[in-house]
């Protein structure tokens, strides 16, 4: 069951089609952890070129989805409500399995630390309980 649907997410994030990468929030503790879902459909515009006849969700978009979930998490921390987080970097990125149309990408993101206006996260994406990608990433609150 979702605690936040796509309309609520769009009230927080500035992203819109075709770049909104999360469909719902399943869990959020408002301080350090969030679980979001991206339902990967055959209608995603990136599949036209990645790859024709053998569609694969680009890994960088999986990391973008994690970053968007991190942005929703930050918006739930009182001092950052209404401010836009800007992606600043990523490390320890690993892609472990291909993500295809029909997959439901489960994104788990943890806020590791805050330093002034910089936030540092750890993220992991799974499909059917199998890890498909992971990364540590950061953003700056605009």
ABEGO torsion letter per residue (X at the ends): XBABBAAAAAAABABBOAABABABBABBAGAABBBBBBBBBAABAAAAAOBBGBBBBBAAAAAAAAAAAAAAAAAABAAABGBBBBBAEBBGBBBABBBBBGBBBBBBBBBABBBEABBBBBBBBBBGGBBABBBBBBBBBX
